[in-house]
């Protein structure tokens, strides 16, 4: 799961939203360096990642990708699943996507002590509505280009968009079956 899904699953209070994002930026043991609510949300983020990585439906979705893309198929799938969530937001959330993302951006903008890398990208996330932009499938090309710049073998993401176009419906169906299970799992883990 990528940013939007983690934020959606992690709870709506400011500390939960922050921790849902921090999970991608804070590594190692949590030893009281953050508010307990933020640390609980980081733990939930990590549990969601483990649940997702071990789920048979995710294995099926990953197996749809070509062998040349397998190394980074998990990254591509995470981004695509955020697209599916944004596209079908009303099926999974009670409030409109624009309202949800504006709440997230408000919390992010008002937090003075974001983890270093998150502090660098948060202004861009807010200014360019990263979370809401996932609704547009074509935006994924930009997202994947940005990710590829941080990879040791960026060429392995070349052609990912073409592959996603071919796999759009089967991966969308995988998401429709998987996400409600992930929602139920996340609810059992929340405080």
C-alpha positions in Angstrom: 0.0 0.0 0.0 1.1 3.5 -0.7 0.5 6.9 1.0 -3.3 7.2 0.3 -4.2 3.7 1.5 -2.1 4.0 4.7 -3.7 7.3 5.5 -7.2 6.0 4.8 -6.6 2.9 7.0 -4.7 4.5 9.8 -7.4 6.6 11.5 -8.5 10.2 11.1 -7.1 11.9 14.1 -4.0 14.2 13.5 -1.6 11.8 15.3 -3.0 8.8 13.4 -2.6 10.6 10.0 0.9 11.6 10.9 1.9 8.2 12.0 0.3 6.6 8.9 2.8 8.6 6.9 5.7 8.3 9.3 5.6 4.6 8.7 7.4 5.1 5.4 10.0 7.5 6.9 10.8 6.2 10.4 12.8 3.0 10.6 13.9 0.9 13.6 12.4 0.4 17.0 10.0 3.0 18.4 11.2 4.1 21.9 9.0 7.0 22.8 10.5 9.5 20.5 7.0 10.3 19.2 3.6 10.8 20.8 2.0 7.4 21.7 -0.8 7.9 19.1 1.8 8.6 16.3 3.8 5.5 17.4 0.6 3.3 17.4 -0.1 4.5 13.9 3.5 3.7 12.8 3.0 0.2 14.2 -0.3 -0.1 12.3 1.4 1.0 9.1 4.0 -1.7 9.6 1.3 -4.3 10.4 -0.6 -3.3 7.2 2.6 -3.8 5.2 3.2 -7.2 6.6 -0.4 -8.3 6.1 -0.3 -7.0 2.5 3.1 -8.6 1.7 1.9 -12.0 2.9 -1.6 -12.0 1.4 -2.3 -14.5 -1.3 -4.3 -12.1 -3.4 -1.3 -9.7 -3.5 0.8 -12.7 -4.6 -1.6 -13.3 -7.4 -1.5 -9.6 -8.4 2.3 -9.6 -8.4 2.4 -12.7 -10.5 0.6 -10.9 -13.3 3.6 -8.7 -13.9 6.3 -9.7 -16.4 9.5 -11.3 -15.1 11.5 -8.2 -16.1 9.3 -6.1 -13.8 9.1 -8.5 -10.9 11.9 -7.0 -8.8 9.9 -3.7 -8.5 6.4 -5.1 -9.1 5.5 -4.4 -5.4 6.2 -0.7 -5.8 4.2 -0.5 -9.0 1.3 -2.4 -7.4 1.3 -0.1 -4.3 1.0 2.9 -6.6 -1.7 1.3 -8.7 -3.7 0.3 -5.6 -3.6 3.9 -4.5 -5.0 4.8 -7.9 -7.8 2.2 -7.4 -8.6 3.6 -4.0 -8.7 7.2 -5.2 -10.8 6.2 -8.3 -13.3 4.2 -6.2 -13.0 6.3 -3.0 -16.8 6.6 -2.5 -17.0 2.8 -2.1 -14.5 2.8 0.8 -14.8 6.1 2.6 -17.6 8.2 4.1 -16.2 11.7 3.2 -15.3 13.0 -0.2 -11.7 12.5 -1.3 -11.0 16.2 -1.6 -12.1 16.8 2.0 -10.0 13.9 3.2 -6.9 15.1 1.4 -7.4 18.7 2.6 -7.5 17.4 6.2 -4.3 15.4 5.6 -2.6 18.4 4.1 -3.7 20.7 6.9 -2.3 18.3 9.5 1.0 18.0 7.5 1.3 21.7 7.1 0.8 22.4 10.8 3.4 19.8 12.0 6.7 21.6 12.7 8.8 18.4 13.3 8.2 16.0 10.4 10.9 13.3 9.8 13.6 14.7 7.6 12.7 13.2 4.2 9.0 13.7 4.8 9.7 17.3 5.7 11.3 17.7 2.3 8.5 16.2 0.3 5.5 17.4 2.3 5.3 20.9 0.7 5.3 19.3 -2.8 2.7 16.7 -1.7 0.4 19.5 -0.5 1.1 22.0 -3.4 0.6 19.3 -6.1 -2.2 17.3 -4.4 -0.3 14.1 -4.6 -3.0 12.1 -2.8 -6.0 13.4 -4.9 -4.0 13.2 -8.1 -3.9 9.4 -7.8 -7.5 9.4 -9.2 -6.1 10.1 -12.6 -4.4 7.0 -14.0 -2.0 9.0 -16.2 -0.5 10.6 -13.1 1.0 7.2 -12.2 3.6 7.8 -15.0 4.9 10.8 -13.1 4.8 8.9 -9.8 6.8 6.0 -11.2 9.3 8.3 -12.9 9.9 9.9 -9.5 10.3 6.6 -7.8 12.7 5.3 -10.5 15.1 8.2 -9.7 15.6 6.7 -6.3 16.2 3.1 -7.4 19.5 1.4 -8.1 18.1 -0.1 -11.3 15.6 2.5 -12.6 15.5 0.9 -16.0 13.5 -2.0 -14.5 10.5 0.4 -14.1 10.7 1.4 -17.8 7.6 0.2 -19.5 5.6 -0.2 -16.2 2.8 2.1 -17.4 2.4 0.1 -20.6 2.2 -3.0 -18.5 -0.3 -1.4 -16.1 -2.5 -0.5 -19.1 -2.6 -4.1 -20.1 -3.2 -5.3 -16.5 -5.6 -2.6 -15.6 -8.8 -4.7 -15.3 -7.3 -7.8 -13.6 -5.4 -5.6 -11.1 -8.5 -3.5 -10.5 -10.4 -6.7 -9.7 -7.6 -7.9 -7.4 -7.9 -4.6 -5.5 -11.7 -4.8 -5.2 -11.3 -8.2 -3.5 -8.3 -7.4 -1.4 -9.0 -3.9 -0.1 -12.1 -4.8 2.0 -10.1 -7.5 3.7 -7.3 -5.0 4.4 -9.8 -2.6 5.8 -11.2 -5.2 8.2 -7.6 -6.2 9.3 -6.7 -2.5 9.9 -9.8 -2.0 12.0 -8.9 -4.9 14.3 -5.5 -3.3 14.9 -6.6 0.3 15.7 -6.7 1.6 19.2 
